[in-house]
């Protein structure tokens, strides 16, 4: 369960001019998600805020998708690198669990990119409580048919399930509504 | 493992609350031990989809344990890491409910164990989301959504096996009977929980039991099966007294750490 911890200290980069907060935010939001590289962390809805904390240190607040998401350490380390590269080597990453991440946080642009890569974007997230037995029909990202049915609730990554289209017979992943 | 986040910069959160730390550790132990048990199905599940399902559920549970352990270490003021909780405690120091450590056995036993645990965890985490303490509340809110997914999986398999063939139905019934003597412990209330519940910090699991029985009975009945009425209820996990099968499970989980103490990659 060890996270990737470098055994040797990182080489000290030459000091860089600190970029403005809005620029850093754009940079961080554009970082690709390790498991869904077609959409950035911003489009995934993982970045909550980029702002100086009370002690003046630039802080990036993130909302983890799943608590056990194996991509999380890579995401945190990519953000730290981006902070250092933009002149904020002391910058921090902080996890915020509440309100929880849901697939409703995926932006419209993110949904388009997912669909363009054959991943059906998430249908509206269920309210807290029992998961509905008959989920909302997920349109096939290949032919658009709504005649699709669940194949496996667990897919290529923790956040995806697999469906089958009964019109074009393709199997396709779906970003599971959560 | 190193935590993947930096601590919150506010120093006021260092308030020591030994009871809350104990309780968070119990919840974390439940999640870690059950997650470890589910990992034992990897490459052995009945179908490749099921291999994915059980390993994904295990991943979620281990994620819950990581969050709970880190929080417990912060709340008790020691700053102990998730690794220290998972890898440096002896079997007697684990406080998971016995249900979570039962061997997977027949696949139907695993399904029955998942049915019992996920319905309990869903109810408990939903209640935890209403905690007066923002830290466990945030975890409960998040974890409840994930566990709802696990519960759906357990419900579906209970129905599939119960309504499948006479053989699958017989084995599912046997699975329920195997795990049911271990379910009451999930709802036990002791001094720690009573104190925390009175302060509104965490809910007591005891009042959730009727709802759990109702929800589980509904699924079991729909699957054409009978809710067992065990002649005895076994306890001990919360006090560190475990089943015979627990030692090997923990030994396997801690083997890499024991061989390479402090090792990192």
Interface residues (C-beta under 8 A of the other chain):
Chain A: X1 X2 X3 X4 X5 X7 X53 X54 X55 X57 X59 X64 X66 X67 X68 X69 X70 X72 X73 X76 X92 X93 X94 X95 X96 X97 X98 X99 X100 X101 X102 X126 X128 X129 X130 X131 X133 X151 X152 X153 X154 X155 X158 X162 X176 X178
Chain B: X1 X2 X3 X4 X5 X6 X8 X9 X10 X49 X52 X53 X56 X57 X59 X60 X61 X62 X63 X64 X66 X67 X82 X83 X86 X126 X129 X134 X137 X138 X139 X141 X142 X143 X144 X145 X146 X148 X149 X151 X152 X153 X263 X264 X265
